[in-house]
Amino acid sequence: MKNQNDDRIAEILQLMNKGKYFTKLKLEHKEDKSFTIPLKVSSYNELNLIVSDLLKASIVLMNKEARSFAVFHKDTDINVLTLLEIALQLLPEDEMVLVDDLHKLHFQPDVLGEK
C-alpha cells in the first residue's frame, strides 16, 4: 500500500511540475506567507471607480434602506461590469487546469489499484 501511495504522490508531483500552475497568487512575504493578487487598471480614475463600486455594492447589500434607495436613485448606480471584471481577474485559471488534471488522475483505474 505504501509503494502505491508513493507512486501516486510522485505522479501528482510530476503533473504539478509539468505545467505552470499556481500563478495567480504572488508571494509577498515569506515570513508570514502572505500573498498579493495583481489587479490591472488603466488609470487612477479607474481604480477609484472600482473601489467606489465595491464600496457601494457592499453598502447596498448590507443595508435594507440602501437597497431600496439604490433602486430609485441614479446616483447610487453600481457598475456591475467593473465588479465582474475584478472577479474575472481574480479567478485562478492555471490552478483550475491543475485541478482538472488531478481529477482525471484520481479516476484512472491503474493509479487507484483497480483493474
N, C-alpha and C positions, 0 to 999 in steps of 0.2 A: 504494500500500500504506500509506504514511504517513497519508494522509487517512482511509482506512478504519480504521486504528488510533486516530486522533484521535476519529473518530465513536464508536467503541466505548468509549473512555475517557470521553467526555462522557456517553454513555448510562449507564455504570456510576456515574459521579458523580451524575448526576441521580437514579438509582434510590436511591443511598445517602442523598441529601439529602431524598428524598420521605418516607421513613419515619423513625421514631425508633429507630435502631439503636445498637449499642454502649453499652448502658445498664447492663450487669452490672458492669463494672469502673469504679471511681471513681478518677480521677486524684488522687493524694495529694501527690506532689512532682514538680514539673516538671523539676527539676534532674536527677534520676536516673530519671525516667519510671517511677516506681513507682505501683502501683495498690492499692486495697483492694476487698474484696468484702464487702458488708453481709450480716450473718448475724443474723436476727431470733430473739430468745429472749424468753421471758416473765418470767424471773427469774434471779437469780444461781444459784439452785439448779439450774435447767435448764441453764444454761451450764456449771456444774460437772459435771453428769451427762453432757453431750455430750462435754466434754473427756475425762472419765473413760472413756467408752465408746470414744472414738477411741484412747486410750492402750491400753486393754485389747485392742482389736481388733489394734492394731499388735503388741503383745507376743505374742498368740496366733498371729498369722500368721508371726511371725519366729522362734518358738521351738517346736521339736517337743515338748518336755516340757510347755510351757504349753498346747499344743493338746490333748494327751491329758488334762491336768489339768482343762481347761475343760469337757470332756465330762462329767466325773463330779461336779464341784462347783458347786453353785448360786451360790456367792459370786462366781464369775468369769463369770457370765452377761453377755453383751454385748447391749445393747439395740439390735438391728439397726434398729429403727424410727427411732431418732434418727440413725443413720448415713445411712439413706435420706432422711430429711428434710433433712439437710445437703446431700446430693447434689442433691436437688430444688432447693434454694435456690441452688446453685452453677451449675446449668445456664443457659447464656446463651440464653434463649428468643428474645429480639428479634434477636440475631445469627443465629440459625438461620433466621429468616424471610428475612433478607438473603441468606444462603447459598442458600436455595431460589430466591429471585428471580434471583440471579446464575446459578444453574444453568439456569433457564429461558432467560435471556438468552443463555447460551452455546450453546444448541441452536436458537436462532432462525436459520433459513437466511439471511435477508436481512442479518443482522448479521455473519455469518461470510463473506459474499460469495458464498454459494452460491445457486443458483436452481433 
